[in-house]
Amino acid sequence: MFKKLFPGEKNKSVISELLDDLTHLEINTIIKESMTAAAPPENAGAMLKELIERYRERIEKILYENGLSDLFNKDNCKSFENLQTDLTHIFGQLKSQNIRIEDNEYNRLLRMESFCKFVKYRDDEIMVDDKRKGKEKMKSKNILYRFEFEGDDCSDVTFEFYTRDLVKVKRFYDLGNEEIIMQTRVGIDGDVVTRIGKDFANNPKQLVIDIHDKHTNLSVNYWKSLIGIVKDLVSGIIRKY
């Protein structure tokens, strides 16, 4: 996207990324606390802004319910860098003071930390065009991790992602702060692992199990077709070069 590659190198890079993405398949079934008919934001910046706001609100709620409100100031958490720093501090305090919170809430905090690490790791590949900096476009890398999400929207800011990174953002957005009750991971080597939340396992709902099973079958069939397409692409490139 930002580095010019020769045709052969470009094809190898694309195929390598496709193969990396296809090494496993993950199907999650979540329980949402509430649902609306609204479609997710089309703008990646708006999606990121809403995601960090959800994270901040959830952290505030978790800590309040556990009498730990002094560990977090929502108003000072404006970027994913701030968020990761706050989470590191919270995890440190929980460990040093031997405080245990509910497993599902702890897992939510871990998910937030995972997304912060993803943003930091991929920051050098994401372009941010911040028109608020002046009349000329201020397009540069290594901004997203430290970018402060303020104001009513991000209409003056454009975030340019690789498609695979945007898919990752959308996945975290869809999962949000919701509880994952069932998760199935299928490896390209045939290894299959299904995780089931303890509370749900103790009181399973057949409808939910059936939905998860149906979606797993649909995803596996789609995944197999993608692998077939990549196989054909690789064969074509090998014949060409």
Beta strands, then each sheet from edge to edge (+ up, - down):
strand 1: 24-31
strand 2: 127-130
strand 3: 139-140
strand 4: 157-160
strand 5: 179-187
strand 6: 192-196
sheet 1: 1+ 5- 6+
sheet 2: 3+ 2- 4+
end
